[in-house]
Each structure stands twice: as C-alpha cells, then as structure tokens.
Amino acid sequence: MRAMALNNYGTADELTETELPDPKVAPGEVLIRVRAAGVNPVDWKLASGGLDPVMEAGFPMIPGWDVAGVVEATGFDVPEYRVGDEVYGYIRKDWAQNGAYAELVSASVRMIAHKPLSLDWNQAAGVPLAALTALQSIDRVVPVSGETVLVHAAAGGVGSFGVQIARARGARVIGTASERNHEFLRSLGAEPVTYGEGLTERVRALAPEGVDAALDFVGEDAVEASLPLLEEPARLVSIADPSAAEHGGHYLWVRPDHDDLVELGRLADRGKLSVHVERAFPLSEAADAWRLNQEGRTRGKIVLTV
C-alpha cells in the first residue's frame, strides 16, 4: 500500500511517500480503506519524538489517528461491521507506528463507529480526535442549560466543536479568538472575545458574575485567566496545561470511545455539529499540511484525501 511515513523521528522534511505492506487485521479489528485522514498537532509532535517518554514507537512510522473510510475486511469475531460499511474513528493504538496517512489502516472496533450520513469524507475525517476531545472535556464539567461556558481557542479544531456541543446542551458560550474569527464564532452560536492581555476583564464585561465552566484548548495563560472567573475550580478543564489539575480542575488526554463517536454522529446528523474544513491536501502533500498546521492559525480542520 501507499503511505506517508518516517524512518526515524523527524520533521515534515522527513515525511516521505513510500510503499509498505498491507496491515494485518487482528481479532476484533477491521481493515479500513482510507478515504480521508485528519491532521492534528499531535501527529507532528509525535513524529518529532515529543511523546517518546510515554509511548512506544516503531519505524517506519505512519502518522495519523483520525480516519474516515470503508471497511475492506474484518478480523475474527466482528459482528458490528461488514465489508463496505462506511466508518470513521480515532484510531490511537497502544504504540505509534501504523496510522491513517495510508491507503489502508487496521483499527479496533472500540475506536470506530459508522460515519455520520450528513458528513462527506473530509468532514468526517476532521471529527474524531478534535470532537472527542471537546465532548470528553465537556463531560468533565457537565454544563447544563442556561449556564455560561468559556471556551479558549474557540475557532480552532477542538474549540469549534466545543462551542457547538456546549450550545447543543443549552449553555451560553463565550469563546476566545482573534478578531478575524469573531464572525465565525458568532455563526456557531458563541459570543466572541479577543484573547491576550486583559482577557479576564473582557469576559467579565460579558458575564459580570463570572462563568460556570471553562475549557482550555490552547494552554499559554488560559488557566490563569479562567480561575478568577470560576466559582468552582473543579469546573476547569485543560488539554494543554497540567497546572489545571493542581488548581482543582482537570488535565485531559482524549481516549478512543465508540459510544462518544456515535453521539457525535447523532449531533452531526441532527444539524447540531458542523465541520469546517479549512483545507484538504492530497496524501502526497502531507508535509505541507503539517507546515500549515504548525502555524497555529487554522480555523477548523486540515485533512488529507486518499
């Protein structure tokens, strides 16, 4: 099969197109013919060796944990899927080697679900990691109808899903973003504020009593800016700053979860979850997709088409 891979830890410059053996399919897994793969910052951070202290890696390494495609074959004891089923998923395995930047990838049934009917391949590939992160973050703070949620980096891949999921649960959402993304946030149902120095005061101008929950999807000073606005620090979640836990909040690392993917699919098919694909690259241009992603100014998602 054709794949984009690295022979050792490196940068986008070391990511090359190559021919590799088709993946084996273990019991409880399916083989997926990839139609699109999502690009996430963790892809190039993993490839650089950034996760080496906590995750085993094998080479050649094919990056990519987001996939949308068609079931090509099933392993033993897989009653959930048939050949030809359209699926999507967050296929993070216990070690880093056989990812979605390829024509074929194997995945456990616990990591995938049937693709939402309302989404095309590129949109579906942009959902799993980012939207699961947003959903699982929201499930930690459990906003209810009428509460106010502050979402940091609300125009990004994770943040834009966080806005929509919180709104679907009836929350009022205040979202931080650069001014060029304020209209985009309004289209998602959020009230935008500009990030940077003075953020706490700008949020308090919109919510004089503070906010009920805060979701940090960027790091930097988001935790520090959020704490004065919260009555309960336990309702703070960060995916970028471990100090959130030291203050009584949560530091979250997203997990693959079939049931959560099903919930996200239902939201999408009910018109409650849209996917903004900023740009789609062909698989062979994965290095250029990484360079764009590394700029950190993407609105929504970047994907690879296969």
BALOBA-1460 file (C-alpha; in Angstrom, 3 decimals):
// residues 306
<rec num="1" residu="m" x="0.000" y="0.000" z="0.000"/>
<rec num="2" residu="r" x="0.969" y="3.634" z="-0.439"/>
<rec num="3" residu="a" x="1.654" y="5.579" z="2.758"/>
<rec num="4" residu="m" x="3.394" y="8.650" z="4.143"/>
<rec num="5" residu="a" x="5.987" y="7.551" z="6.683"/>
<rec num="6" residu="l" x="9.118" y="8.451" z="8.617"/>
<rec num="7" residu="n" x="12.091" y="6.126" z="9.078"/>
<rec num="8" residu="n" x="13.041" y="7.836" z="12.350"/>
<rec num="9" residu="y" x="11.855" y="10.714" z="14.490"/>
<rec num="10" residu="g" x="11.927" y="13.915" z="12.456"/>
<rec num="11" residu="t" x="10.116" y="16.870" z="10.943"/>
<rec num="12" residu="a" x="7.885" y="17.393" z="7.934"/>
<rec num="13" residu="d" x="11.017" y="17.228" z="5.776"/>
<rec num="14" residu="e" x="11.464" y="13.542" z="6.713"/>
<rec num="15" residu="l" x="7.853" y="12.592" z="5.890"/>
<rec num="16" residu="t" x="8.042" y="10.701" z="2.582"/>
<rec num="17" residu="e" x="5.734" y="8.717" z="0.323"/>
<rec num="18" residu="t" x="6.585" y="5.030" z="0.331"/>
<rec num="19" residu="e" x="5.243" y="1.524" z="-0.358"/>
<rec num="20" residu="l" x="4.642" y="-0.618" z="2.734"/>
<rec num="21" residu="p" x="2.964" y="-3.995" z="3.367"/>
<rec num="22" residu="d" x="-0.781" y="-4.003" z="3.915"/>
<rec num="23" residu="p" x="-1.676" y="-4.006" z="7.638"/>
<rec num="24" residu="k" x="-2.552" y="-7.242" z="9.409"/>
<rec num="25" residu="v" x="-6.051" y="-7.418" z="10.892"/>
<rec num="26" residu="a" x="-6.246" y="-8.800" z="14.424"/>
<rec num="27" residu="p" x="-9.350" y="-10.310" z="16.061"/>
<rec num="28" residu="g" x="-11.754" y="-7.534" z="16.998"/>
<rec num="29" residu="e" x="-10.375" y="-5.250" z="14.272"/>
<rec num="30" residu="v" x="-11.405" y="-4.115" z="10.807"/>
<rec num="31" residu="l" x="-9.291" y="-3.129" z="7.836"/>
<rec num="32" residu="i" x="-10.277" y="0.302" z="6.542"/>
<rec num="33" residu="r" x="-9.753" y="1.597" z="3.000"/>
<rec num="34" residu="v" x="-8.901" y="5.201" z="3.868"/>
<rec num="35" residu="r" x="-10.789" y="7.939" z="2.076"/>
<rec num="36" residu="a" x="-9.553" y="10.821" z="4.243"/>
<rec num="37" residu="a" x="-7.312" y="11.321" z="7.284"/>
<rec num="38" residu="g" x="-7.420" y="14.191" z="9.758"/>
<rec num="39" residu="v" x="-4.306" y="16.243" z="10.510"/>
<rec num="40" residu="n" x="-3.731" y="17.176" z="14.144"/>
<rec num="41" residu="p" x="-0.867" y="18.837" z="16.042"/>
<rec num="42" residu="v" x="-0.227" y="15.553" z="17.860"/>
<rec num="43" residu="d" x="0.765" y="13.997" z="14.521"/>
<rec num="44" residu="w" x="3.858" y="16.125" z="14.039"/>
<rec num="45" residu="k" x="4.588" y="16.309" z="17.766"/>
<rec num="46" residu="l" x="4.601" y="12.520" z="17.901"/>
<rec num="47" residu="a" x="6.794" y="12.334" z="14.795"/>
<rec num="48" residu="s" x="9.325" y="14.695" z="16.369"/>
<rec num="49" residu="g" x="9.727" y="12.397" z="19.377"/>
<rec num="50" residu="g" x="7.667" y="14.587" z="21.684"/>
<rec num="51" residu="l" x="5.712" y="11.615" z="23.077"/>
<rec num="52" residu="d" x="8.654" y="9.219" z="23.266"/>
<rec num="53" residu="p" x="8.754" y="9.335" z="27.102"/>
<rec num="54" residu="v" x="5.214" y="7.949" z="27.322"/>
<rec num="55" residu="m" x="4.545" y="5.993" z="24.107"/>
<rec num="56" residu="e" x="6.365" y="3.191" z="22.330"/>
<rec num="57" residu="a" x="7.096" y="3.833" z="18.654"/>
<rec num="58" residu="g" x="8.053" y="1.633" z="15.716"/>
<rec num="59" residu="f" x="9.543" y="2.519" z="12.351"/>
<rec num="60" residu="p" x="8.808" y="3.109" z="9.600"/>
<rec num="61" residu="m" x="6.133" y="5.180" z="11.348"/>
<rec num="62" residu="i" x="2.895" y="6.125" z="9.584"/>
<rec num="63" residu="p" x="1.295" y="9.060" z="11.465"/>
<rec num="64" residu="g" x="-2.389" y="9.839" z="11.757"/>
<rec num="65" residu="w" x="-5.031" y="8.977" z="14.349"/>
<rec num="66" residu="d" x="-8.132" y="10.326" z="12.533"/>
<rec num="67" residu="v" x="-9.681" y="8.269" z="9.741"/>
<rec num="68" residu="a" x="-12.766" y="8.082" z="7.561"/>
<rec num="69" residu="g" x="-13.138" y="5.229" z="5.098"/>
<rec num="70" residu="v" x="-14.743" y="1.973" z="4.023"/>
<rec num="71" residu="v" x="-14.429" y="-1.427" z="5.714"/>
<rec num="72" residu="e" x="-12.270" y="-3.589" z="3.429"/>
<rec num="73" residu="a" x="-12.100" y="-6.689" z="5.617"/>
<rec num="74" residu="t" x="-12.926" y="-7.831" z="9.154"/>
<rec num="75" residu="g" x="-10.921" y="-9.834" z="11.655"/>
<rec num="76" residu="f" x="-12.282" y="-12.717" z="13.695"/>
<rec num="77" residu="d" x="-15.389" y="-12.036" z="15.780"/>
<rec num="78" residu="v" x="-16.500" y="-8.659" z="14.420"/>
<rec num="79" residu="p" x="-20.316" y="-8.745" z="14.256"/>
<rec num="80" residu="e" x="-20.546" y="-4.934" z="14.373"/>
<rec num="81" residu="y" x="-19.340" y="-4.254" z="10.820"/>
<rec num="82" residu="r" x="-19.490" y="-5.690" z="7.330"/>
<rec num="83" residu="v" x="-17.327" y="-5.171" z="4.269"/>
<rec num="84" residu="g" x="-18.496" y="-1.963" z="2.582"/>
<rec num="85" residu="d" x="-19.603" y="-0.170" z="5.760"/>
<rec num="86" residu="e" x="-18.608" y="3.487" z="5.923"/>
<rec num="87" residu="v" x="-16.835" y="4.257" z="9.209"/>
<rec num="88" residu="y" x="-14.836" y="6.919" z="10.993"/>
<rec num="89" residu="g" x="-12.733" y="6.875" z="14.115"/>
<rec num="90" residu="y" x="-9.935" y="7.929" z="16.429"/>
<rec num="91" residu="i" x="-7.532" y="5.037" z="15.931"/>
<rec num="92" residu="r" x="-4.880" y="5.693" z="18.572"/>
<rec num="93" residu="k" x="-3.242" y="2.372" z="19.336"/>
<rec num="94" residu="d" x="-1.010" y="1.459" z="22.267"/>
<rec num="95" residu="w" x="2.096" y="2.199" z="20.219"/>
<rec num="96" residu="a" x="2.819" y="4.627" z="17.397"/>
<rec num="97" residu="q" x="3.506" y="3.088" z="14.006"/>
<rec num="98" residu="n" x="0.544" y="2.161" z="11.815"/>
<rec num="99" residu="g" x="-1.581" y="5.284" z="11.369"/>
<rec num="100" residu="a" x="-4.079" y="6.716" z="8.913"/>
<rec num="101" residu="y" x="-1.747" y="8.511" z="6.460"/>
<rec num="102" residu="a" x="-2.069" y="5.493" z="4.171"/>
<rec num="103" residu="e" x="-4.348" y="3.710" z="1.740"/>
<rec num="104" residu="l" x="-5.203" y="1.078" z="4.367"/>
<rec num="105" residu="v" x="-5.236" y="1.011" z="8.171"/>
<rec num="106" residu="s" x="-6.462" y="-1.502" z="10.743"/>
<rec num="107" residu="a" x="-8.470" y="-0.402" z="13.767"/>
<rec num="108" residu="s" x="-10.177" y="-1.952" z="16.781"/>
<rec num="109" residu="v" x="-13.963" y="-1.800" z="16.757"/>
<rec num="110" residu="r" x="-13.824" y="0.141" z="20.050"/>
<rec num="111" residu="m" x="-12.135" y="3.033" z="18.194"/>
<rec num="112" residu="i" x="-14.615" y="3.475" z="15.334"/>
<rec num="113" residu="a" x="-18.294" y="3.985" z="14.535"/>
<rec num="114" residu="h" x="-20.448" y="4.252" z="11.440"/>
<rec num="115" residu="k" x="-19.771" y="7.512" z="9.585"/>
<rec num="116" residu="p" x="-22.427" y="10.218" z="10.041"/>
<rec num="117" residu="l" x="-24.616" y="10.295" z="6.939"/>
<rec num="118" residu="s" x="-24.620" y="14.090" z="6.794"/>
<rec num="119" residu="l" x="-20.831" y="14.445" z="6.538"/>
<rec num="120" residu="d" x="-18.634" y="13.923" z="3.488"/>
<rec num="121" residu="w" x="-15.327" y="12.063" z="3.771"/>
<rec num="122" residu="n" x="-13.198" y="15.122" z="4.504"/>
<rec num="123" residu="q" x="-15.606" y="16.409" z="7.124"/>
<rec num="124" residu="a" x="-15.867" y="13.005" z="8.796"/>
<rec num="125" residu="a" x="-12.070" y="12.686" z="8.971"/>
<rec num="126" residu="g" x="-11.915" y="16.045" z="10.721"/>
<rec num="127" residu="v" x="-14.198" y="14.990" z="13.565"/>
<rec num="128" residu="p" x="-12.807" y="12.185" z="15.732"/>
<rec num="129" residu="l" x="-9.812" y="13.408" z="17.763"/>
<rec num="130" residu="a" x="-10.890" y="17.035" z="17.992"/>
<rec num="131" residu="a" x="-14.576" y="16.461" z="18.630"/>
<rec num="132" residu="l" x="-13.934" y="13.618" z="21.081"/>
<rec num="133" residu="t" x="-11.568" y="15.932" z="22.958"/>
<rec num="134" residu="a" x="-14.262" y="18.595" z="23.103"/>
<rec num="135" residu="l" x="-17.001" y="16.156" z="24.120"/>
<rec num="136" residu="q" x="-14.940" y="14.465" z="26.834"/>
<rec num="137" residu="s" x="-13.849" y="17.865" z="28.169"/>
<rec num="138" residu="i" x="-17.464" y="18.992" z="28.374"/>
<rec num="139" residu="d" x="-18.435" y="15.737" z="30.078"/>
<rec num="140" residu="r" x="-15.913" y="16.546" z="32.831"/>
<rec num="141" residu="v" x="-17.578" y="19.867" z="33.693"/>
<rec num="142" residu="v" x="-21.179" y="18.867" z="32.828"/>
<rec num="143" residu="p" x="-22.713" y="22.179" z="31.746"/>
<rec num="144" residu="v" x="-26.491" y="22.362" z="31.942"/>
<rec num="145" residu="s" x="-28.977" y="24.541" z="30.130"/>
<rec num="146" residu="g" x="-28.601" y="28.210" z="30.992"/>
<rec num="147" residu="e" x="-25.045" y="28.009" z="32.332"/>
<rec num="148" residu="t" x="-22.187" y="30.005" z="30.826"/>
<rec num="149" residu="v" x="-19.137" y="28.199" z="29.424"/>
<rec num="150" residu="l" x="-15.881" y="29.903" z="28.458"/>
<rec num="151" residu="v" x="-14.089" y="28.196" z="25.542"/>
<rec num="152" residu="h" x="-10.468" y="29.157" z="24.860"/>
<rec num="153" residu="a" x="-9.249" y="28.896" z="21.230"/>
<rec num="154" residu="a" x="-12.868" y="28.575" z="20.201"/>
<rec num="155" residu="a" x="-12.234" y="28.895" z="16.453"/>
<rec num="156" residu="g" x="-9.723" y="26.033" z="16.295"/>
<rec num="157" residu="g" x="-10.361" y="22.385" z="15.575"/>
<rec num="158" residu="v" x="-11.198" y="21.374" z="19.153"/>
<rec num="159" residu="g" x="-12.675" y="24.702" z="20.194"/>
<rec num="160" residu="s" x="-15.164" y="24.956" z="17.337"/>
<rec num="161" residu="f" x="-16.560" y="21.565" z="18.325"/>
<rec num="162" residu="g" x="-16.580" y="22.564" z="21.980"/>
<rec num="163" residu="v" x="-18.685" y="25.618" z="21.170"/>
<rec num="164" residu="q" x="-21.242" y="23.565" z="19.257"/>
<rec num="165" residu="i" x="-21.514" y="20.731" z="21.779"/>
<rec num="166" residu="a" x="-21.934" y="23.144" z="24.682"/>
<rec num="167" residu="r" x="-24.585" y="25.054" z="22.728"/>
<rec num="168" residu="a" x="-26.371" y="21.779" z="21.916"/>
<rec num="169" residu="r" x="-26.625" y="21.205" z="25.669"/>
<rec num="170" residu="g" x="-28.241" y="24.586" z="26.167"/>
<rec num="171" residu="a" x="-25.251" y="26.517" z="27.502"/>
<rec num="172" residu="r" x="-24.339" y="30.092" z="26.753"/>
<rec num="173" residu="v" x="-20.839" y="30.125" z="25.241"/>
<rec num="174" residu="i" x="-18.195" y="32.844" z="25.334"/>
<rec num="175" residu="g" x="-15.315" y="31.997" z="23.014"/>
<rec num="176" residu="t" x="-11.825" y="33.464" z="22.706"/>
<rec num="177" residu="a" x="-10.324" y="34.012" z="19.260"/>
<rec num="178" residu="s" x="-8.525" y="36.556" z="17.129"/>
<rec num="179" residu="e" x="-10.771" y="39.267" z="15.723"/>
<rec num="180" residu="r" x="-10.662" y="37.750" z="12.227"/>
<rec num="181" residu="n" x="-12.523" y="34.717" z="13.631"/>
<rec num="182" residu="h" x="-15.215" y="36.559" z="15.579"/>
<rec num="183" residu="e" x="-17.834" y="36.306" z="12.862"/>
<rec num="184" residu="f" x="-17.105" y="32.586" z="12.528"/>
<rec num="185" residu="l" x="-17.727" y="32.145" z="16.259"/>
<rec num="186" residu="r" x="-20.995" y="34.040" z="16.026"/>
<rec num="187" residu="s" x="-22.075" y="31.653" z="13.268"/>
<rec num="188" residu="l" x="-21.511" y="28.772" z="15.707"/>
<rec num="189" residu="g" x="-23.557" y="30.475" z="18.409"/>
<rec num="190" residu="a" x="-20.754" y="31.847" z="20.593"/>
<rec num="191" residu="e" x="-20.124" y="35.349" z="21.894"/>
<rec num="192" residu="p" x="-16.539" y="36.179" z="20.838"/>
<rec num="193" residu="v" x="-13.844" y="37.920" z="22.848"/>
<rec num="194" residu="t" x="-10.276" y="38.658" z="21.805"/>
<rec num="195" residu="y" x="-7.609" y="36.650" z="23.597"/>
<rec num="196" residu="g" x="-4.485" y="38.164" z="25.138"/>
<rec num="197" residu="e" x="-3.758" y="40.564" z="27.981"/>
<rec num="198" residu="g" x="-6.894" y="41.772" z="29.739"/>
<rec num="199" residu="l" x="-8.929" y="38.689" z="28.734"/>
<rec num="200" residu="t" x="-10.368" y="38.140" z="32.218"/>
<rec num="201" residu="e" x="-11.758" y="41.683" z="32.296"/>
<rec num="202" residu="r" x="-13.222" y="41.367" z="28.796"/>
<rec num="203" residu="v" x="-15.013" y="38.153" z="29.727"/>
<rec num="204" residu="r" x="-16.311" y="39.695" z="32.940"/>
<rec num="205" residu="a" x="-17.751" y="42.554" z="30.906"/>
<rec num="206" residu="l" x="-19.950" y="39.956" z="29.164"/>
<rec num="207" residu="a" x="-20.531" y="37.846" z="32.282"/>
<rec num="208" residu="p" x="-20.325" y="40.064" z="35.396"/>
<rec num="209" residu="e" x="-20.963" y="37.091" z="37.717"/>
<rec num="210" residu="g" x="-18.240" y="35.031" z="36.060"/>
<rec num="211" residu="v" x="-18.629" y="31.772" z="34.168"/>
<rec num="212" residu="d" x="-19.823" y="28.353" z="35.296"/>
<rec num="213" residu="a" x="-17.204" y="26.306" z="33.437"/>
<rec num="214" residu="a" x="-14.069" y="26.891" z="31.358"/>
<rec num="215" residu="l" x="-12.448" y="24.781" z="28.637"/>
<rec num="216" residu="d" x="-8.789" y="25.472" z="27.835"/>
<rec num="217" residu="f" x="-7.893" y="24.218" z="24.361"/>
<rec num="218" residu="v" x="-4.768" y="26.332" z="23.886"/>
<rec num="219" residu="g" x="-2.594" y="26.486" z="27.016"/>
<rec num="220" residu="e" x="-0.481" y="29.638" z="27.454"/>
<rec num="221" residu="d" x="-2.229" y="31.758" z="30.121"/>
<rec num="222" residu="a" x="-5.750" y="30.345" z="29.671"/>
<rec num="223" residu="v" x="-5.833" y="28.582" z="33.054"/>
<rec num="224" residu="e" x="-4.614" y="31.688" z="34.854"/>
<rec num="225" residu="a" x="-7.194" y="33.845" z="33.072"/>
<rec num="226" residu="s" x="-10.034" y="31.417" z="33.806"/>
<rec num="227" residu="l" x="-9.600" y="30.848" z="37.542"/>
<rec num="228" residu="p" x="-10.771" y="34.319" z="38.688"/>
<rec num="229" residu="l" x="-13.954" y="33.811" z="36.657"/>
<rec num="230" residu="l" x="-14.890" y="30.455" z="38.190"/>
<rec num="231" residu="e" x="-16.682" y="29.840" z="41.470"/>
<rec num="232" residu="e" x="-15.673" y="26.164" z="41.340"/>
<rec num="233" residu="p" x="-12.141" y="25.377" z="40.055"/>
<rec num="234" residu="a" x="-13.284" y="21.775" z="39.544"/>
<rec num="235" residu="r" x="-15.185" y="23.004" z="36.507"/>
<rec num="236" residu="l" x="-11.998" y="23.893" z="34.641"/>
<rec num="237" residu="v" x="-10.569" y="21.518" z="32.017"/>
<rec num="238" residu="s" x="-7.315" y="21.929" z="30.109"/>
<rec num="239" residu="i" x="-5.884" y="19.767" z="27.348"/>
<rec num="240" residu="a" x="-2.671" y="21.817" z="27.244"/>
<rec num="241" residu="d" x="-1.751" y="22.867" z="30.791"/>
<rec num="242" residu="p" x="-1.251" y="20.262" z="33.560"/>
<rec num="243" residu="s" x="-1.458" y="23.016" z="36.178"/>
<rec num="244" residu="a" x="-5.244" y="22.903" z="35.799"/>
<rec num="245" residu="a" x="-5.222" y="19.783" z="37.985"/>
<rec num="246" residu="e" x="-3.060" y="21.489" z="40.607"/>
<rec num="247" residu="h" x="-5.788" y="24.142" z="40.958"/>
<rec num="248" residu="g" x="-8.516" y="21.522" z="41.438"/>
<rec num="249" residu="g" x="-9.536" y="21.224" z="37.795"/>
<rec num="250" residu="h" x="-8.808" y="18.562" z="35.191"/>
<rec num="251" residu="y" x="-5.985" y="17.849" z="32.757"/>
<rec num="252" residu="l" x="-7.452" y="15.724" z="29.964"/>
<rec num="253" residu="w" x="-5.984" y="13.381" z="27.365"/>
<rec num="254" residu="v" x="-8.628" y="12.198" z="24.907"/>
<rec num="255" residu="r" x="-9.479" y="8.484" z="24.683"/>
<rec num="256" residu="p" x="-10.888" y="6.484" z="21.772"/>
<rec num="257" residu="d" x="-14.542" y="5.764" z="22.510"/>
<rec num="258" residu="h" x="-17.116" y="4.129" z="20.241"/>
<rec num="259" residu="d" x="-20.129" y="5.436" z="22.162"/>
<rec num="260" residu="d" x="-18.853" y="9.008" z="22.075"/>
<rec num="261" residu="l" x="-18.341" y="8.737" z="18.300"/>
<rec num="262" residu="v" x="-21.943" y="7.560" z="17.986"/>
<rec num="263" residu="e" x="-23.115" y="10.593" z="19.983"/>
<rec num="264" residu="l" x="-21.084" y="12.945" z="17.780"/>
<rec num="265" residu="g" x="-22.567" y="11.329" z="14.694"/>
<rec num="266" residu="r" x="-26.078" y="11.873" z="16.015"/>
<rec num="267" residu="l" x="-25.318" y="15.535" z="16.689"/>
<rec num="268" residu="a" x="-23.983" y="15.941" z="13.154"/>
<rec num="269" residu="d" x="-26.972" y="14.219" z="11.563"/>
<rec num="270" residu="r" x="-29.347" y="16.387" z="13.618"/>
<rec num="271" residu="g" x="-27.654" y="19.522" z="12.313"/>
<rec num="272" residu="k" x="-26.117" y="20.362" z="15.711"/>
<rec num="273" residu="l" x="-22.484" y="19.744" z="14.729"/>
<rec num="274" residu="s" x="-20.908" y="21.173" z="11.594"/>
<rec num="275" residu="v" x="-17.321" y="20.654" z="10.436"/>
<rec num="276" residu="h" x="-15.322" y="23.487" z="8.919"/>
<rec num="277" residu="v" x="-12.529" y="22.068" z="6.750"/>
<rec num="278" residu="e" x="-10.022" y="24.854" z="6.243"/>
<rec num="279" residu="r" x="-8.090" y="22.935" z="3.597"/>
<rec num="280" residu="a" x="-7.752" y="19.438" z="2.145"/>
<rec num="281" residu="f" x="-4.380" y="18.228" z="0.841"/>
<rec num="282" residu="p" x="-3.688" y="15.106" z="-1.217"/>
<rec num="283" residu="l" x="-1.930" y="12.398" z="0.773"/>
<rec num="284" residu="s" x="1.362" y="13.036" z="-1.019"/>
<rec num="285" residu="e" x="1.390" y="16.622" z="0.309"/>
<rec num="286" residu="a" x="1.129" y="15.659" z="3.976"/>
<rec num="287" residu="a" x="4.326" y="17.594" z="4.763"/>
<rec num="288" residu="d" x="2.724" y="20.814" z="3.506"/>
<rec num="289" residu="a" x="-0.369" y="20.055" z="5.605"/>
<rec num="290" residu="w" x="1.880" y="19.770" z="8.678"/>
<rec num="291" residu="r" x="3.583" y="23.076" z="7.951"/>
<rec num="292" residu="l" x="0.208" y="24.821" z="7.692"/>
<rec num="293" residu="n" x="-0.985" y="23.154" z="10.897"/>
<rec num="294" residu="q" x="2.177" y="24.218" z="12.725"/>
<rec num="295" residu="e" x="1.372" y="27.880" z="12.069"/>
<rec num="296" residu="g" x="-1.373" y="27.529" z="14.686"/>
<rec num="297" residu="r" x="-3.832" y="29.828" z="12.941"/>
<rec num="298" residu="t" x="-6.108" y="27.285" z="11.309"/>
<rec num="299" residu="r" x="-9.841" y="27.810" z="11.503"/>
<rec num="300" residu="g" x="-11.431" y="24.383" z="11.884"/>
<rec num="301" residu="k" x="-9.651" y="21.360" z="10.427"/>
<rec num="302" residu="i" x="-6.983" y="20.308" z="7.924"/>
<rec num="303" residu="v" x="-7.380" y="16.900" z="6.249"/>
<rec num="304" residu="l" x="-5.632" y="14.615" z="3.768"/>
<rec num="305" residu="t" x="-7.573" y="12.986" z="0.939"/>
<rec num="306" residu="v" x="-6.536" y="9.485" z="-0.114"/>
